[in-house]
Amino acid sequence: MNIDIAEGKWKQLKGEVKNRWGKLTDDELNQVEGRSERLVGLLQERYGLEREQAEKEIEFLLR
């Protein structure tokens, strides 16, 4: 499933991401730059999620 995040929309979503996943730092979120693969990796690292679950979490946020 393709869950690419547009860079323009990323600025709007960043606040929601921070609220949902508070362990992620501002610096980490700035490095993500709207790239879903980077966000998936951070969620896996910080929250111990499997790749598929991290992708589902991001997809849910985008709805």
PDB file of N, CA, C and O in Angstrom:
ATOM      1  N   MET A   1       0.843  -1.175   0.000  1.00  0.00           N
ATOM      2  CA  MET A   1       0.000   0.000   0.000  1.00  0.00           C
ATOM      3  C   MET A   1       0.891   1.243   0.000  1.00  0.00           C
ATOM      4  O   MET A   1       1.862   1.319   0.753  1.00  0.00           O
ATOM      5  N   ASN A   2       0.557   2.204  -0.843  1.00  0.00           N
ATOM      6  CA  ASN A   2       1.346   3.419  -0.966  1.00  0.00           C
ATOM      7  C   ASN A   2       0.831   4.472   0.011  1.00  0.00           C
ATOM      8  O   ASN A   2      -0.314   4.911  -0.092  1.00  0.00           O
ATOM      9  N   ILE A   3       1.672   4.872   0.951  1.00  0.00           N
ATOM     10  CA  ILE A   3       1.253   5.846   1.963  1.00  0.00           C
ATOM     11  C   ILE A   3       2.142   7.080   1.933  1.00  0.00           C
ATOM     12  O   ILE A   3       2.411   7.685   2.971  1.00  0.00           O
ATOM     13  N   ASP A   4       2.598   7.452   0.741  1.00  0.00           N
ATOM     14  CA  ASP A   4       3.469   8.621   0.617  1.00  0.00           C
ATOM     15  C   ASP A   4       2.774   9.865   1.150  1.00  0.00           C
ATOM     16  O   ASP A   4       1.583  10.087   0.928  1.00  0.00           O
ATOM     17  N   ILE A   5       3.559  10.668   1.860  1.00  0.00           N
ATOM     18  CA  ILE A   5       3.046  11.913   2.431  1.00  0.00           C
ATOM     19  C   ILE A   5       3.609  13.056   1.602  1.00  0.00           C
ATOM     20  O   ILE A   5       4.822  13.144   1.410  1.00  0.00           O
ATOM     21  N   ALA A   6       2.743  13.931   1.111  1.00  0.00           N
ATOM     22  CA  ALA A   6       3.201  15.094   0.348  1.00  0.00           C
ATOM     23  C   ALA A   6       3.919  16.045   1.293  1.00  0.00           C
ATOM     24  O   ALA A   6       3.481  16.258   2.424  1.00  0.00           O
ATOM     25  N   GLU A   7       5.033  16.620   0.820  1.00  0.00           N
ATOM     26  CA  GLU A   7       5.803  17.516   1.679  1.00  0.00           C
ATOM     27  C   GLU A   7       4.975  18.701   2.146  1.00  0.00           C
ATOM     28  O   GLU A   7       5.113  19.135   3.290  1.00  0.00           O
ATOM     29  N   GLY A   8       4.133  19.222   1.299  1.00  0.00           N
ATOM     30  CA  GLY A   8       3.294  20.356   1.689  1.00  0.00           C
ATOM     31  C   GLY A   8       2.348  20.000   2.808  1.00  0.00           C
ATOM     32  O   GLY A   8       2.134  20.795   3.723  1.00  0.00           O
ATOM     33  N   LYS A   9       1.779  18.810   2.744  1.00  0.00           N
ATOM     34  CA  LYS A   9       0.851  18.360   3.768  1.00  0.00           C
ATOM     35  C   LYS A   9       1.596  17.995   5.056  1.00  0.00           C
ATOM     36  O   LYS A   9       1.013  18.010   6.141  1.00  0.00           O
ATOM     37  N   TRP A  10       2.864  17.673   4.932  1.00  0.00           N
ATOM     38  CA  TRP A  10       3.650  17.254   6.082  1.00  0.00           C
ATOM     39  C   TRP A  10       3.664  18.316   7.170  1.00  0.00           C
ATOM     40  O   TRP A  10       3.572  17.992   8.354  1.00  0.00           O
ATOM     41  N   LYS A  11       3.779  19.576   6.781  1.00  0.00           N
ATOM     42  CA  LYS A  11       3.814  20.640   7.775  1.00  0.00           C
ATOM     43  C   LYS A  11       2.535  20.660   8.598  1.00  0.00           C
ATOM     44  O   LYS A  11       2.566  20.952   9.793  1.00  0.00           O
ATOM     45  N   GLN A  12       1.426  20.355   7.970  1.00  0.00           N
ATOM     46  CA  GLN A  12       0.152  20.302   8.678  1.00  0.00           C
ATOM     47  C   GLN A  12       0.074  19.058   9.558  1.00  0.00           C
ATOM     48  O   GLN A  12      -0.452  19.107  10.670  1.00  0.00           O
ATOM     49  N   LEU A  13       0.593  17.962   9.060  1.00  0.00           N
ATOM     50  CA  LEU A  13       0.503  16.691   9.779  1.00  0.00           C
ATOM     51  C   LEU A  13       1.498  16.563  10.923  1.00  0.00           C
ATOM     52  O   LEU A  13       1.291  15.779  11.849  1.00  0.00           O
ATOM     53  N   LYS A  14       2.567  17.326  10.860  1.00  0.00           N
ATOM     54  CA  LYS A  14       3.633  17.189  11.856  1.00  0.00           C
ATOM     55  C   LYS A  14       3.114  17.365  13.279  1.00  0.00           C
ATOM     56  O   LYS A  14       3.515  16.628  14.179  1.00  0.00           O
ATOM     57  N   GLY A  15       2.234  18.325  13.488  1.00  0.00           N
ATOM     58  CA  GLY A  15       1.664  18.524  14.816  1.00  0.00           C
ATOM     59  C   GLY A  15       0.837  17.335  15.271  1.00  0.00           C
ATOM     60  O   GLY A  15       0.894  16.941  16.436  1.00  0.00           O
ATOM     61  N   GLU A  16       0.072  16.766  14.359  1.00  0.00           N
ATOM     62  CA  GLU A  16      -0.727  15.591  14.698  1.00  0.00           C
ATOM     63  C   GLU A  16       0.157  14.397  15.003  1.00  0.00           C
ATOM     64  O   GLU A  16      -0.123  13.622  15.917  1.00  0.00           O
ATOM     65  N   VAL A  17       1.228  14.254  14.230  1.00  0.00           N
ATOM     66  CA  VAL A  17       2.178  13.159  14.463  1.00  0.00           C
ATOM     67  C   VAL A  17       2.809  13.309  15.841  1.00  0.00           C
ATOM     68  O   VAL A  17       2.947  12.332  16.577  1.00  0.00           O
ATOM     69  N   LYS A  18       3.187  14.524  16.182  1.00  0.00           N
ATOM     70  CA  LYS A  18       3.820  14.774  17.475  1.00  0.00           C
ATOM     71  C   LYS A  18       2.854  14.476  18.627  1.00  0.00           C
ATOM     72  O   LYS A  18       3.256  13.920  19.650  1.00  0.00           O
ATOM     73  N   ASN A  19       1.591  14.845  18.460  1.00  0.00           N
ATOM     74  CA  ASN A  19       0.599  14.541  19.500  1.00  0.00           C
ATOM     75  C   ASN A  19       0.387  13.044  19.656  1.00  0.00           C
ATOM     76  O   ASN A  19       0.264  12.542  20.773  1.00  0.00           O
ATOM     77  N   ARG A  20       0.344  12.342  18.550  1.00  0.00           N
ATOM     78  CA  ARG A  20       0.073  10.900  18.580  1.00  0.00           C
ATOM     79  C   ARG A  20       1.281  10.098  19.061  1.00  0.00           C
ATOM     80  O   ARG A  20       1.134   9.143  19.825  1.00  0.00           O
ATOM     81  N   TRP A  21       2.461  10.484  18.616  1.00  0.00           N
ATOM     82  CA  TRP A  21       3.687   9.765  18.948  1.00  0.00           C
ATOM     83  C   TRP A  21       4.667  10.726  19.616  1.00  0.00           C
ATOM     84  O   TRP A  21       5.633  11.169  18.993  1.00  0.00           O
ATOM     85  N   GLY A  22       4.419  11.039  20.862  1.00  0.00           N
ATOM     86  CA  GLY A  22       5.184  12.027  21.607  1.00  0.00           C
ATOM     87  C   GLY A  22       6.647  11.700  21.840  1.00  0.00           C
ATOM     88  O   GLY A  22       7.422  12.585  22.204  1.00  0.00           O
ATOM     89  N   LYS A  23       7.043  10.458  21.641  1.00  0.00           N
ATOM     90  CA  LYS A  23       8.450  10.105  21.832  1.00  0.00           C
ATOM     91  C   LYS A  23       9.331  10.614  20.694  1.00  0.00           C
ATOM     92  O   LYS A  23      10.555  10.643  20.822  1.00  0.00           O
ATOM     93  N   LEU A  24       8.718  11.015  19.586  1.00  0.00           N
ATOM     94  CA  LEU A  24       9.487  11.513  18.453  1.00  0.00           C
ATOM     95  C   LEU A  24       9.856  12.972  18.706  1.00  0.00           C
ATOM     96  O   LEU A  24       9.010  13.777  19.096  1.00  0.00           O
ATOM     97  N   THR A  25      11.108  13.298  18.484  1.00  0.00           N
ATOM     98  CA  THR A  25      11.582  14.662  18.737  1.00  0.00           C
ATOM     99  C   THR A  25      11.330  15.557  17.521  1.00  0.00           C
ATOM    100  O   THR A  25      11.083  15.078  16.415  1.00  0.00           O
ATOM    101  N   ASP A  26      11.401  16.861  17.757  1.00  0.00           N
ATOM    102  CA  ASP A  26      11.264  17.825  16.662  1.00  0.00           C
ATOM    103  C   ASP A  26      12.343  17.598  15.611  1.00  0.00           C
ATOM    104  O   ASP A  26      12.067  17.672  14.413  1.00  0.00           O
ATOM    105  N   ASP A  27      13.552  17.326  16.043  1.00  0.00           N
ATOM    106  CA  ASP A  27      14.648  17.090  15.093  1.00  0.00           C
ATOM    107  C   ASP A  27      14.368  15.866  14.227  1.00  0.00           C
ATOM    108  O   ASP A  27      14.604  15.890  13.019  1.00  0.00           O
ATOM    109  N   GLU A  28      13.872  14.808  14.836  1.00  0.00           N
ATOM    110  CA  GLU A  28      13.550  13.606  14.069  1.00  0.00           C
ATOM    111  C   GLU A  28      12.447  13.891  13.058  1.00  0.00           C
ATOM    112  O   GLU A  28      12.517  13.458  11.908  1.00  0.00           O
ATOM    113  N   LEU A  29      11.435  14.618  13.494  1.00  0.00           N
ATOM    114  CA  LEU A  29      10.326  14.934  12.585  1.00  0.00           C
ATOM    115  C   LEU A  29      10.790  15.847  11.457  1.00  0.00           C
ATOM    116  O   LEU A  29      10.305  15.727  10.332  1.00  0.00           O
ATOM    117  N   ASN A  30      11.720  16.755  11.738  1.00  0.00           N
ATOM    118  CA  ASN A  30      12.270  17.601  10.685  1.00  0.00           C
ATOM    119  C   ASN A  30      13.053  16.770   9.671  1.00  0.00           C
ATOM    120  O   ASN A  30      13.049  17.083   8.481  1.00  0.00           O
ATOM    121  N   GLN A  31      13.715  15.726  10.128  1.00  0.00           N
ATOM    122  CA  GLN A  31      14.469  14.855   9.233  1.00  0.00           C
ATOM    123  C   GLN A  31      13.553  14.004   8.361  1.00  0.00           C
ATOM    124  O   GLN A  31      13.930  13.622   7.253  1.00  0.00           O
ATOM    125  N   VAL A  32      12.370  13.710   8.848  1.00  0.00           N
ATOM    126  CA  VAL A  32      11.406  12.910   8.075  1.00  0.00           C
ATOM    127  C   VAL A  32      11.030  13.643   6.791  1.00  0.00           C
ATOM    128  O   VAL A  32      10.930  13.026   5.730  1.00  0.00           O
ATOM    129  N   GLU A  33      10.821  14.950   6.882  1.00  0.00           N
ATOM    130  CA  GLU A  33      10.512  15.793   5.726  1.00  0.00           C
ATOM    131  C   GLU A  33       9.370  15.247   4.874  1.00  0.00           C
ATOM    132  O   GLU A  33       9.393  15.393   3.652  1.00  0.00           O
ATOM    133  N   GLY A  34       8.388  14.631   5.488  1.00  0.00           N
ATOM    134  CA  GLY A  34       7.237  14.132   4.752  1.00  0.00           C
ATOM    135  C   GLY A  34       7.447  12.801   4.059  1.00  0.00           C
ATOM    136  O   GLY A  34       6.587  12.365   3.294  1.00  0.00           O
ATOM    137  N   ARG A  35       8.561  12.153   4.305  1.00  0.00           N
ATOM    138  CA  ARG A  35       8.842  10.862   3.661  1.00  0.00           C
ATOM    139  C   ARG A  35       8.341   9.737   4.543  1.00  0.00           C
ATOM    140  O   ARG A  35       8.815   9.539   5.662  1.00  0.00           O
ATOM    141  N   SER A  36       7.390   9.016   4.024  1.00  0.00           N
ATOM    142  CA  SER A  36       6.737   7.981   4.820  1.00  0.00           C
ATOM    143  C   SER A  36       7.693   6.890   5.271  1.00  0.00           C
ATOM    144  O   SER A  36       7.553   6.365   6.375  1.00  0.00           O
ATOM    145  N   GLU A  37       8.665   6.540   4.434  1.00  0.00           N
ATOM    146  CA  GLU A  37       9.608   5.483   4.803  1.00  0.00           C
ATOM    147  C   GLU A  37      10.406   5.866   6.049  1.00  0.00           C
ATOM    148  O   GLU A  37      10.671   5.024   6.907  1.00  0.00           O
ATOM    149  N   ARG A  38      10.779   7.120   6.141  1.00  0.00           N
ATOM    150  CA  ARG A  38      11.520   7.579   7.323  1.00  0.00           C
ATOM    151  C   ARG A  38      10.639   7.553   8.566  1.00  0.00           C
ATOM    152  O   ARG A  38      11.091   7.173   9.646  1.00  0.00           O
ATOM    153  N   LEU A  39       9.390   7.954   8.410  1.00  0.00           N
ATOM    154  CA  LEU A  39       8.467   7.940   9.546  1.00  0.00           C
ATOM    155  C   LEU A  39       8.195   6.510   9.993  1.00  0.00           C
ATOM    156  O   LEU A  39       8.134   6.239  11.192  1.00  0.00           O
ATOM    157  N   VAL A  40       8.032   5.603   9.057  1.00  0.00           N
ATOM    158  CA  VAL A  40       7.840   4.190   9.394  1.00  0.00           C
ATOM    159  C   VAL A  40       9.030   3.698  10.211  1.00  0.00           C
ATOM    160  O   VAL A  40       8.853   3.026  11.227  1.00  0.00           O
ATOM    161  N   GLY A  41      10.235   4.030   9.772  1.00  0.00           N
ATOM    162  CA  GLY A  41      11.441   3.604  10.490  1.00  0.00           C
ATOM    163  C   GLY A  41      11.504   4.162  11.902  1.00  0.00           C
ATOM    164  O   GLY A  41      11.888   3.459  12.836  1.00  0.00           O
ATOM    165  N   LEU A  42      11.130   5.414  12.057  1.00  0.00           N
ATOM    166  CA  LEU A  42      11.129   6.012  13.401  1.00  0.00           C
ATOM    167  C   LEU A  42      10.115   5.337  14.305  1.00  0.00           C
ATOM    168  O   LEU A  42      10.404   5.071  15.471  1.00  0.00           O
ATOM    169  N   LEU A  43       8.935   5.059  13.780  1.00  0.00           N
ATOM    170  CA  LEU A  43       7.920   4.387  14.594  1.00  0.00           C
ATOM    171  C   LEU A  43       8.375   2.991  14.991  1.00  0.00           C
ATOM    172  O   LEU A  43       8.125   2.547  16.112  1.00  0.00           O
ATOM    173  N   GLN A  44       9.028   2.316  14.094  1.00  0.00           N
ATOM    174  CA  GLN A  44       9.549   0.992  14.413  1.00  0.00           C
ATOM    175  C   GLN A  44      10.608   1.096  15.522  1.00  0.00           C
ATOM    176  O   GLN A  44      10.612   0.309  16.469  1.00  0.00           O
ATOM    177  N   GLU A  45      11.486   2.060  15.386  1.00  0.00           N
ATOM    178  CA  GLU A  45      12.585   2.219  16.346  1.00  0.00           C
ATOM    179  C   GLU A  45      12.083   2.652  17.718  1.00  0.00           C
ATOM    180  O   GLU A  45      12.444   2.039  18.722  1.00  0.00           O
ATOM    181  N   ARG A  46      11.262   3.691  17.781  1.00  0.00           N
ATOM    182  CA  ARG A  46      10.831   4.263  19.058  1.00  0.00           C
ATOM    183  C   ARG A  46       9.749   3.458  19.761  1.00  0.00           C
ATOM    184  O   ARG A  46       9.728   3.372  20.989  1.00  0.00           O
ATOM    185  N   TYR A  47       8.854   2.870  18.982  1.00  0.00           N
ATOM    186  CA  TYR A  47       7.702   2.195  19.585  1.00  0.00           C
ATOM    187  C   TYR A  47       7.719   0.682  19.409  1.00  0.00           C
ATOM    188  O   TYR A  47       6.812  -0.004  19.882  1.00  0.00           O
ATOM    189  N   GLY A  48       8.723   0.159  18.743  1.00  0.00           N
ATOM    190  CA  GLY A  48       8.834  -1.280  18.572  1.00  0.00           C
ATOM    191  C   GLY A  48       7.745  -1.875  17.696  1.00  0.00           C
ATOM    192  O   GLY A  48       7.389  -3.044  17.846  1.00  0.00           O
ATOM    193  N   LEU A  49       7.216  -1.072  16.782  1.00  0.00           N
ATOM    194  CA  LEU A  49       6.166  -1.557  15.892  1.00  0.00           C
ATOM    195  C   LEU A  49       6.774  -2.343  14.741  1.00  0.00           C
ATOM    196  O   LEU A  49       7.891  -2.073  14.301  1.00  0.00           O
ATOM    197  N   GLU A  50       6.020  -3.314  14.269  1.00  0.00           N
ATOM    198  CA  GLU A  50       6.416  -3.992  13.051  1.00  0.00           C
ATOM    199  C   GLU A  50       6.111  -3.059  11.888  1.00  0.00           C
ATOM    200  O   GLU A  50       5.269  -2.167  12.005  1.00  0.00           O
ATOM    201  N   ARG A  51       6.787  -3.261  10.780  1.00  0.00           N
ATOM    202  CA  ARG A  51       6.648  -2.372   9.624  1.00  0.00           C
ATOM    203  C   ARG A  51       5.182  -2.228   9.206  1.00  0.00           C
ATOM    204  O   ARG A  51       4.702  -1.112   9.003  1.00  0.00           O
ATOM    205  N   GLU A  52       4.486  -3.327   9.082  1.00  0.00           N
ATOM    206  CA  GLU A  52       3.091  -3.296   8.643  1.00  0.00           C
ATOM    207  C   GLU A  52       2.225  -2.485   9.601  1.00  0.00           C
ATOM    208  O   GLU A  52       1.366  -1.721   9.161  1.00  0.00           O
ATOM    209  N   GLN A  53       2.441  -2.642  10.892  1.00  0.00           N
ATOM    210  CA  GLN A  53       1.667  -1.898  11.883  1.00  0.00           C
ATOM    211  C   GLN A  53       1.979  -0.404  11.809  1.00  0.00           C
ATOM    212  O   GLN A  53       1.073   0.425  11.902  1.00  0.00           O
ATOM    213  N   ALA A  54       3.253  -0.060  11.642  1.00  0.00           N
ATOM    214  CA  ALA A  54       3.641   1.346  11.519  1.00  0.00           C
ATOM    215  C   ALA A  54       2.977   1.973  10.295  1.00  0.00           C
ATOM    216  O   ALA A  54       2.498   3.105  10.360  1.00  0.00           O
ATOM    217  N   GLU A  55       2.947   1.244   9.184  1.00  0.00           N
ATOM    218  CA  GLU A  55       2.298   1.748   7.974  1.00  0.00           C
ATOM    219  C   GLU A  55       0.803   1.952   8.201  1.00  0.00           C
ATOM    220  O   GLU A  55       0.232   2.934   7.725  1.00  0.00           O
ATOM    221  N   LYS A  56       0.172   1.036   8.921  1.00  0.00           N
ATOM    222  CA  LYS A  56      -1.257   1.180   9.227  1.00  0.00           C
ATOM    223  C   LYS A  56      -1.522   2.392  10.103  1.00  0.00           C
ATOM    224  O   LYS A  56      -2.509   3.102   9.909  1.00  0.00           O
ATOM    225  N   GLU A  57      -0.636   2.630  11.073  1.00  0.00           N
ATOM    226  CA  GLU A  57      -0.772   3.780  11.958  1.00  0.00           C
ATOM    227  C   GLU A  57      -0.703   5.094  11.159  1.00  0.00           C
ATOM    228  O   GLU A  57      -1.491   6.013  11.382  1.00  0.00           O
ATOM    229  N   ILE A  58       0.242   5.157  10.240  1.00  0.00           N
ATOM    230  CA  ILE A  58       0.386   6.364   9.412  1.00  0.00           C
ATOM    231  C   ILE A  58      -0.817   6.533   8.498  1.00  0.00           C
ATOM    232  O   ILE A  58      -1.332   7.639   8.336  1.00  0.00           O
ATOM    233  N   GLU A  59      -1.254   5.450   7.911  1.00  0.00           N
ATOM    234  CA  GLU A  59      -2.422   5.497   7.026  1.00  0.00           C
ATOM    235  C   GLU A  59      -3.653   5.992   7.800  1.00  0.00           C
ATOM    236  O   GLU A  59      -4.431   6.792   7.280  1.00  0.00           O
ATOM    237  N   PHE A  60      -3.827   5.523   9.026  1.00  0.00           N
ATOM    238  CA  PHE A  60      -4.948   5.966   9.858  1.00  0.00           C
ATOM    239  C   PHE A  60      -4.867   7.465  10.098  1.00  0.00           C
ATOM    240  O   PHE A  60      -5.885   8.155  10.057  1.00  0.00           O
ATOM    241  N   LEU A  61      -3.686   7.967  10.345  1.00  0.00           N
ATOM    242  CA  LEU A  61      -3.493   9.394  10.600  1.00  0.00           C
ATOM    243  C   LEU A  61      -3.848  10.231   9.373  1.00  0.00           C
ATOM    244  O   LEU A  61      -4.348  11.348   9.506  1.00  0.00           O
ATOM    245  N   LEU A  62      -3.595   9.699   8.191  1.00  0.00           N
ATOM    246  CA  LEU A  62      -3.837  10.431   6.953  1.00  0.00           C
ATOM    247  C   LEU A  62      -5.314  10.510   6.596  1.00  0.00           C
ATOM    248  O   LEU A  62      -5.683  11.293   5.721  1.00  0.00           O
ATOM    249  N   ARG A  63      -6.148   9.746   7.226  1.00  0.00           N
ATOM    250  CA  ARG A  63      -7.585   9.764   6.902  1.00  0.00           C
ATOM    251  C   ARG A  63      -8.247  11.023   7.339  1.00  0.00           C
ATOM    252  O   ARG A  63      -9.450  11.190   7.139  1.00  0.00           O
TER     253      ARG A  63
END
